[in-house]
Amino acid sequence: MTSSLQFNRRQWLQTFAGAPLLPLATSFSGASMMLTACGGTTQTLASFVSASFTAMPAPTLANAAQMATTTVGSSLNLNFSDGSQQSYKLSYQPFFVTGDLVSDGKGGKVLSGGYYDINNKPIMDTTVAGKERQYFSDSPDGTSLLTVPNANVPGVKGNPVFAVVQFEYTTWAQDGVTGMYGKLPSPIAVLTLDQDPATGKLSLVKYHNVDTSSVNGLWITCGASLSPWGTHLSSEEYEPNAFTAATDAQFKAFSKNLYGSETAANPYNYGHMPEVTVNPDGTASIKKHYNLGRISHELVQVMPDNRTVLMGDDATNSGYFVFVADKEKDLSAGTLYVAKVGAGFSIDPAAPAAPLTWIKLGSATSAEIKTLATTLKPTDIMAVSTTDPQDASYTKVNANGKTEWIKLMPGMEKAAAFLETHRYASLVGASMGFSKMEGTTVNIKDKVAYSALQNCIASMVAGNAYNTVGNGVSIPKSLNAGAVMALNLKGGLKDTAGAAINSEWMPVDTKALITGEDITADTLGNTANPEKIANPDNLKFSETLRTLFIGEDSGQHVNNFLWAYNIDTKVLSRIMSIPAGGESTGLHAVDELNGWTYIMSNFQHAGDWGGIHNTVKSTLDPLIKANYKDKFGAAVGYLTAELTQMRLTKA
């Protein structure tokens, strides 16, 4: 064997072996691998065909420690064209637990998940005298793994890779009794990671807190996605009610912590879609797009045309919203649409799809809506009453889980469409009947989008006070465990006014793909079948693996799970268990990054106990407190493969 062959063989082993992160390298994704052997002969290695996951069982009190941490007992199986299979046992690797002091890249340390005010000064938790400390989040959420051309960060020895991580909220102040949900401006950070070219392993080198002062801070940043052009598309969930903000304790506390004043924050500056652009040095810039509708932005999914944006709307009385940008890779101008659901809507996977048509809400630039946000008062746009005014000029609507009577002020259609989007969409007859529409993602090959309904209750159920008769969204009874919907995507559509929609990626129907199952509480406390999904939230689709990943935000599973659902085989596999009382977040499936495949995953608020935890709480609470900083910490990390040596030849 020649030295050059020896080098090539070693190089091949380094690329496909070691301790890779879901080591499905690009060379396996298409053409066969060729390897020159002794004597000049050639061997053709089998090409990658498909992937599957070996499921893990749900943890039980028989091993309480597994219930109190991130537990992975699954495997990734790669299937090849010659019928062979390579299997990799999976494990979880955190970058940090929030509250850890990590490198700032300048020789110092920074508090991971730490909160900052509008002047980038730490926001202090003073609820325990003598133990004052900076607030930090127990709820990391949306994460994007990406590369930047010409990246150069000191300390990186391999490939520079970046992860943008946002922190949705923190549950409690350190006194354990002061609730902090939505009272702090959400931080967002860029992690500079050192990717080992030989193994794919990622190591944290630098943590950079993004300055959000130019966008008036961030409000409850939930899910996120990576745009096709490499930016992090964030979110602001549960838009604050502009009509009641002046007296709302949560919003006043948010304003106080951000600006030092309970009245300084303008509610119309929140509920939008932030976009983060990472710089080559591991810093970042941020802007907010005001023209994608002021809704409960869970996350957005940009289609392959770089223009069409399907949005998750995590609210009661939510709807399907789509934004079509005027230009590719530029969300600063475009047209906003909302769906009307036709006959036959069902959450039964055996039922046919219900058709969707699209109402145009308006066209606008972000700049003009931002101007309206800063110059208009809510009462300039519409009048809103929570009781029937006995006035025919008002229209009764269900919006944000409330029944209201509203009247649009003359000439305020555009302002209403983009600043009071939920109310206006209801006013113009959209199907605002969904409950907690969470993650969205896209299967490009099949031209299908997926959308999670965390639960199917309240506004979705016939006879409920918030169900709007005739809006197309009506099911006979609740399904608390929720469903994942599939939406076929096509072009050539016209809106309900007959105008052409300039997109080839518009949803034309919606159909249940997979559902959970409500049960009477089992011996552990689960009120949803633990062998099925419950309360789906995060969704991400891997084109290479042909797999829909589903993360749970469940009040029905004692431990929430991360699932892998193979679109072709219809096999559902549990691949990770989250600490009891926690939520699976930060999901991001990366098919290829410098030759490696990744599944990013975080969790939130471990040990956030509900009634379903009565059986396990006394056992698990001290374990979770020991693992995660008295329950103030939560992990940011990824799934990886354990050390496995790959074979060049069959045994």
PEQUI-V250517 format. One record per backbone hydrogen bond with DSSP energy under -0.5 kcal/mol. CO is the residue of the C=O (numbers start at 1). NH is the residue of the N-H. E is the energy in kcal/mol with one decimal. If there is no record, write none. Layout:
co=CO nh=NH e=E
co=CO nh=NH e=E
This chain:
co=2 nh=6 e=-2.4
co=3 nh=7 e=-2.3
co=4 nh=8 e=-2.3
co=5 nh=9 e=-2.8
co=6 nh=10 e=-2.3
co=7 nh=11 e=-2.9
co=8 nh=12 e=-2.4
co=9 nh=13 e=-2.3
co=10 nh=14 e=-2.7
co=11 nh=15 e=-1.8
co=12 nh=16 e=-1.9
co=13 nh=17 e=-1.5
co=18 nh=644 e=-2.0
co=20 nh=22 e=-1.0
co=20 nh=641 e=-2.6
co=21 nh=597 e=-0.6
co=22 nh=24 e=-2.7
co=22 nh=597 e=-0.7
co=23 nh=25 e=-0.9
co=25 nh=28 e=-1.9
co=26 nh=29 e=-1.6
co=28 nh=48 e=-0.9
co=31 nh=30 e=-0.5
co=33 nh=45 e=-2.9
co=35 nh=43 e=-2.0
co=37 nh=40 e=-1.3
co=38 nh=41 e=-0.9
co=41 nh=37 e=-2.4
co=43 nh=35 e=-1.9
co=43 nh=45 e=-0.7
co=45 nh=33 e=-0.5
co=47 nh=81 e=-2.3
co=50 nh=79 e=-3.2
co=52 nh=77 e=-3.5
co=53 nh=55 e=-0.6
co=54 nh=75 e=-1.3
co=60 nh=63 e=-1.9
co=61 nh=64 e=-0.9
co=63 nh=66 e=-1.3
co=63 nh=67 e=-0.8
co=64 nh=67 e=-0.7
co=64 nh=68 e=-0.8
co=65 nh=68 e=-0.7
co=66 nh=69 e=-0.8
co=67 nh=580 e=-2.7
co=69 nh=71 e=-0.6
co=71 nh=577 e=-2.7
co=74 nh=90 e=-2.5
co=75 nh=54 e=-2.4
co=75 nh=77 e=-0.5
co=76 nh=78 e=-0.5
co=76 nh=88 e=-2.7
co=77 nh=52 e=-2.2
co=77 nh=79 e=-0.5
co=78 nh=86 e=-2.3
co=79 nh=49 e=-3.2
co=79 nh=50 e=-1.5
co=80 nh=83 e=-2.1
co=84 nh=80 e=-2.6
co=86 nh=78 e=-3.4
co=88 nh=76 e=-2.7
co=89 nh=642 e=-3.0
co=91 nh=640 e=-2.9
co=93 nh=638 e=-1.8
co=96 nh=636 e=-2.1
co=97 nh=100 e=-2.0
co=100 nh=102 e=-0.6
co=100 nh=112 e=-2.7
co=102 nh=110 e=-2.6
co=103 nh=207 e=-2.0
co=108 nh=104 e=-1.8
co=110 nh=102 e=-2.8
co=110 nh=112 e=-0.6
co=111 nh=114 e=-1.7
co=112 nh=99 e=-1.9
co=113 nh=137 e=-2.0
co=115 nh=123 e=-1.9
co=117 nh=120 e=-2.2
co=121 nh=117 e=-2.5
co=122 nh=124 e=-0.6
co=123 nh=135 e=-2.7
co=124 nh=126 e=-0.7
co=125 nh=133 e=-1.6
co=127 nh=129 e=-0.5
co=128 nh=131 e=-2.2
co=133 nh=125 e=-4.1
co=135 nh=115 e=-2.1
co=138 nh=605 e=-2.5
co=139 nh=168 e=-2.3
co=142 nh=166 e=-2.1
co=144 nh=164 e=-2.5
co=146 nh=162 e=-2.9
co=148 nh=151 e=-1.4
co=153 nh=156 e=-1.8
co=155 nh=157 e=-0.6
co=159 nh=195 e=-2.9
co=161 nh=193 e=-3.9
co=162 nh=146 e=-3.0
co=163 nh=165 e=-0.6
co=163 nh=191 e=-3.4
co=164 nh=144 e=-2.1
co=165 nh=189 e=-3.1
co=166 nh=141 e=-3.4
co=166 nh=168 e=-0.6
co=169 nh=138 e=-0.6
co=169 nh=139 e=-0.7
co=171 nh=180 e=-2.3
co=171 nh=181 e=-0.6
co=173 nh=176 e=-2.3
co=177 nh=179 e=-0.9
co=178 nh=173 e=-2.4
co=180 nh=183 e=-2.2
co=187 nh=167 e=-2.3
co=188 nh=210 e=-2.7
co=189 nh=165 e=-2.7
co=189 nh=191 e=-0.5
co=190 nh=192 e=-0.6
co=190 nh=208 e=-2.5
co=191 nh=163 e=-2.2
co=191 nh=193 e=-0.6
co=192 nh=205 e=-3.1
co=192 nh=206 e=-1.5
co=193 nh=161 e=-2.6
co=193 nh=195 e=-0.7
co=194 nh=196 e=-0.6
co=194 nh=203 e=-1.4
co=195 nh=159 e=-2.6
co=195 nh=197 e=-0.6
co=196 nh=200 e=-3.1
co=201 nh=196 e=-2.7
co=203 nh=194 e=-3.1
co=206 nh=192 e=-2.9
co=207 nh=209 e=-0.5
co=208 nh=190 e=-2.8
co=208 nh=210 e=-0.5
co=210 nh=212 e=-0.7
co=212 nh=215 e=-1.4
co=212 nh=217 e=-2.5
co=213 nh=216 e=-1.5
co=218 nh=186 e=-2.0
co=218 nh=220 e=-0.6
co=220 nh=222 e=-0.6
co=220 nh=237 e=-2.5
co=222 nh=142 e=-2.2
co=225 nh=227 e=-0.5
co=225 nh=233 e=-3.1
co=227 nh=230 e=-2.1
co=231 nh=227 e=-3.1
co=231 nh=233 e=-0.6
co=232 nh=234 e=-0.8
co=232 nh=276 e=-2.9
co=233 nh=225 e=-1.8
co=236 nh=297 e=-1.2
co=240 nh=242 e=-0.7
co=241 nh=244 e=-1.0
co=241 nh=245 e=-1.0
co=244 nh=247 e=-1.6
co=244 nh=248 e=-0.8
co=245 nh=248 e=-0.7
co=247 nh=249 e=-0.6
co=248 nh=252 e=-2.5
co=249 nh=253 e=-2.1
co=250 nh=254 e=-2.3
co=251 nh=255 e=-2.5
co=252 nh=256 e=-2.3
co=253 nh=257 e=-2.7
co=254 nh=258 e=-2.2
co=255 nh=259 e=-3.1
co=255 nh=260 e=-0.7
co=255 nh=261 e=-1.0
co=256 nh=260 e=-1.6
co=258 nh=118 e=-2.5
co=261 nh=264 e=-0.7
co=265 nh=267 e=-0.6
co=266 nh=269 e=-2.4
co=267 nh=270 e=-1.7
co=271 nh=295 e=-0.8
co=272 nh=274 e=-0.6
co=273 nh=289 e=-2.3
co=274 nh=234 e=-2.5
co=275 nh=287 e=-1.8
co=276 nh=232 e=-2.5
co=276 nh=278 e=-0.5
co=277 nh=285 e=-2.3
co=279 nh=282 e=-2.1
co=280 nh=152 e=-2.2
co=283 nh=279 e=-3.0
co=285 nh=277 e=-2.4
co=287 nh=275 e=-3.1
co=288 nh=290 e=-0.7
co=289 nh=273 e=-1.7
co=293 nh=295 e=-1.3
co=294 nh=422 e=-0.6
co=295 nh=297 e=-1.9
co=296 nh=298 e=-0.6
co=296 nh=314 e=-2.3
co=298 nh=223 e=-0.8
co=299 nh=312 e=-3.1
co=301 nh=310 e=-2.5
co=303 nh=306 e=-2.2
co=306 nh=329 e=-2.1
co=307 nh=325 e=-2.4
co=308 nh=303 e=-3.1
co=308 nh=310 e=-0.5
co=309 nh=323 e=-2.3
co=310 nh=301 e=-2.7
co=311 nh=321 e=-0.7
co=312 nh=298 e=-1.8
co=313 nh=315 e=-1.9
co=313 nh=437 e=-1.5
co=315 nh=318 e=-0.7
co=315 nh=436 e=-2.3
co=317 nh=400 e=-0.5
co=318 nh=434 e=-2.1
co=319 nh=321 e=-0.6
co=320 nh=339 e=-2.2
co=321 nh=311 e=-2.2
co=322 nh=337 e=-3.1
co=323 nh=309 e=-2.9
co=323 nh=325 e=-0.6
co=324 nh=335 e=-2.2
co=327 nh=330 e=-1.1
co=330 nh=327 e=-0.7
co=332 nh=366 e=-2.8
co=333 nh=326 e=-2.5
co=334 nh=364 e=-2.4
co=335 nh=324 e=-2.7
co=336 nh=361 e=-2.8
co=336 nh=362 e=-1.2
co=337 nh=322 e=-2.0
co=338 nh=359 e=-3.3
co=339 nh=431 e=-2.3
co=340 nh=357 e=-2.3
co=342 nh=345 e=-0.6
co=343 nh=355 e=-0.5
co=347 nh=349 e=-0.7
co=348 nh=351 e=-2.2
co=354 nh=510 e=-2.1
co=355 nh=342 e=-3.4
co=357 nh=340 e=-2.9
co=358 nh=496 e=-2.4
co=359 nh=338 e=-2.2
co=359 nh=361 e=-0.6
co=362 nh=336 e=-2.9
co=364 nh=334 e=-2.0
co=365 nh=369 e=-1.6
co=366 nh=370 e=-2.4
co=367 nh=371 e=-1.8
co=368 nh=372 e=-1.9
co=369 nh=373 e=-2.5
co=370 nh=374 e=-1.5
co=371 nh=375 e=-0.9
co=372 nh=375 e=-0.6
co=372 nh=376 e=-2.2
co=377 nh=380 e=-1.6
co=377 nh=381 e=-0.8
co=378 nh=381 e=-1.3
co=378 nh=382 e=-2.0
co=381 nh=409 e=-2.3
co=383 nh=407 e=-2.1
co=385 nh=405 e=-2.8
co=391 nh=394 e=-2.0
co=395 nh=406 e=-2.6
co=397 nh=399 e=-0.6
co=397 nh=404 e=-2.8
co=399 nh=402 e=-1.0
co=402 nh=399 e=-2.7
co=402 nh=404 e=-0.6
co=404 nh=397 e=-3.1
co=405 nh=385 e=-2.7
co=406 nh=395 e=-2.7
co=407 nh=383 e=-2.7
co=409 nh=412 e=-1.8
co=412 nh=416 e=-2.5
co=413 nh=417 e=-2.5
co=414 nh=418 e=-1.8
co=415 nh=419 e=-2.2
co=415 nh=420 e=-0.6
co=416 nh=420 e=-1.5
co=420 nh=424 e=-2.8
co=421 nh=425 e=-2.8
co=422 nh=426 e=-1.9
co=423 nh=427 e=-2.1
co=424 nh=428 e=-2.0
co=425 nh=430 e=-2.5
co=426 nh=429 e=-1.2
co=430 nh=432 e=-1.7
co=431 nh=433 e=-1.2
co=434 nh=317 e=-1.4
co=434 nh=318 e=-2.4
co=434 nh=436 e=-0.5
co=435 nh=455 e=-0.8
co=436 nh=438 e=-0.8
co=436 nh=454 e=-2.5
co=439 nh=452 e=-2.4
co=441 nh=450 e=-2.6
co=442 nh=444 e=-0.8
co=443 nh=447 e=-0.9
co=443 nh=448 e=-2.1
co=447 nh=489 e=-2.3
co=448 nh=443 e=-3.6
co=449 nh=487 e=-3.0
co=450 nh=441 e=-1.8
co=451 nh=485 e=-3.5
co=452 nh=438 e=-3.2
co=452 nh=454 e=-0.7
co=453 nh=483 e=-1.9
co=455 nh=457 e=-0.5
co=456 nh=479 e=-2.4
co=457 nh=460 e=-2.5
co=458 nh=461 e=-2.0
co=460 nh=475 e=-2.4
co=461 nh=464 e=-2.1
co=464 nh=467 e=-1.6
co=466 nh=468 e=-0.5
co=467 nh=469 e=-0.7
co=468 nh=471 e=-1.9
co=471 nh=341 e=-0.7
co=472 nh=474 e=-0.8
co=475 nh=462 e=-2.4
co=479 nh=456 e=-2.4
co=479 nh=482 e=-1.4
co=481 nh=535 e=-3.1
co=482 nh=516 e=-2.5
co=483 nh=453 e=-3.3
co=484 nh=513 e=-3.3
co=484 nh=514 e=-1.4
co=485 nh=451 e=-2.3
co=486 nh=511 e=-2.0
co=487 nh=449 e=-2.9
co=488 nh=508 e=-2.7
co=488 nh=509 e=-0.7
co=490 nh=506 e=-2.5
co=493 nh=501 e=-2.8
co=495 nh=498 e=-2.3
co=499 nh=495 e=-3.2
co=500 nh=502 e=-0.6
co=501 nh=503 e=-2.2
co=503 nh=492 e=-0.6
co=506 nh=490 e=-2.6
co=508 nh=356 e=-2.4
co=510 nh=354 e=-2.5
co=511 nh=486 e=-3.7
co=514 nh=484 e=-2.8
co=517 nh=529 e=-2.8
co=526 nh=522 e=-2.0
co=527 nh=519 e=-2.7
co=529 nh=532 e=-1.8
co=535 nh=553 e=-2.6
co=537 nh=439 e=-1.8
co=538 nh=551 e=-2.7
co=540 nh=549 e=-3.3
co=541 nh=543 e=-0.6
co=542 nh=546 e=-1.1
co=542 nh=547 e=-1.3
co=546 nh=567 e=-1.9
co=546 nh=568 e=-0.5
co=547 nh=542 e=-2.8
co=547 nh=549 e=-0.7
co=548 nh=565 e=-2.6
co=549 nh=540 e=-1.8
co=550 nh=563 e=-3.0
co=551 nh=537 e=-2.7
co=551 nh=538 e=-0.6
co=552 nh=584 e=-2.4
co=556 nh=527 e=-2.2
co=556 nh=528 e=-1.0
co=558 nh=581 e=-1.3
co=560 nh=578 e=-3.2
co=561 nh=552 e=-1.6
co=562 nh=575 e=-2.8
co=562 nh=576 e=-1.5
co=563 nh=550 e=-2.2
co=564 nh=566 e=-0.6
co=564 nh=573 e=-2.7
co=565 nh=548 e=-2.9
co=565 nh=567 e=-0.6
co=566 nh=570 e=-2.1
co=571 nh=566 e=-2.5
co=573 nh=564 e=-2.7
co=573 nh=575 e=-0.5
co=574 nh=56 e=-2.3
co=575 nh=74 e=-0.5
co=576 nh=562 e=-2.5
co=577 nh=71 e=-2.3
co=579 nh=582 e=-2.3
co=580 nh=607 e=-2.7
co=583 nh=585 e=-0.6
co=583 nh=604 e=-1.8
co=585 nh=602 e=-3.2
co=588 nh=590 e=-0.6
co=588 nh=600 e=-2.9
co=589 nh=591 e=-0.6
co=590 nh=598 e=-2.2
co=593 nh=596 e=-1.1
co=596 nh=593 e=-1.9
co=598 nh=590 e=-3.0
co=599 nh=639 e=-2.8
co=600 nh=588 e=-1.5
co=601 nh=637 e=-0.9
co=602 nh=585 e=-1.8
co=603 nh=140 e=-0.6
co=604 nh=583 e=-1.3
co=605 nh=608 e=-1.2
co=607 nh=609 e=-1.4
co=610 nh=613 e=-1.8
co=611 nh=614 e=-1.4
co=613 nh=616 e=-0.5
co=613 nh=617 e=-2.7
co=616 nh=619 e=-0.6
co=616 nh=620 e=-2.7
co=617 nh=621 e=-2.8
co=619 nh=623 e=-0.5
co=620 nh=624 e=-2.8
co=621 nh=625 e=-2.4
co=622 nh=626 e=-1.7
co=623 nh=627 e=-1.9
co=624 nh=628 e=-2.5
co=624 nh=631 e=-0.5
co=625 nh=630 e=-2.7
co=628 nh=631 e=-1.0
co=628 nh=632 e=-0.6
co=628 nh=633 e=-2.1
co=629 nh=632 e=-1.8
co=634 nh=98 e=-3.0
co=635 nh=603 e=-1.5
co=636 nh=95 e=-3.8
co=636 nh=96 e=-1.1
co=637 nh=601 e=-2.1
co=638 nh=93 e=-2.9
co=639 nh=599 e=-0.6
co=640 nh=91 e=-2.7
co=644 nh=646 e=-0.6
